[in-house]
Amino acid sequence: MRFPLEEASVKQRIGGPIDDDEDHALDVWAGTIPLTLTPGTPLADPLVPPRRSEVPQHASEYRRPSTQR
């Protein structure tokens, strides 16, 4: 899915949902969805001459550092 963003707002905190005690008895799902960023395939700048546009090894083999402990 894609859509343009003209404005964005973020609410960030650490931990699970914070619900009122009476909400825990409701027959609805509550939880979190962990999201991660995954690097894609490097794209060369089309304005750079081809002789210099080969993707360097450090870019083609880039991996995000693991955040799992």
C-alpha positions, 0 to 999 in steps of 0.5 A: 500500500502506498499513499503520500504523506503531507503531515505525520504524527508519532506517539512513541513509548516503550511497553505494551498496551495501557488499558483500563482494567475494565477493558481487559474483560472485553472480547477484543484483541489488544497488543502491539505489532513490532515493526522493523526497517529492512534495507532494500537493493542499492539504487545508483544515482542516474546522474552519475556517469556509469564508470562510477556508478558500480555499487560498492561492496559496503553498500551491496552487503549492508545489513542493519545491526541486530537489535535482538539481545 
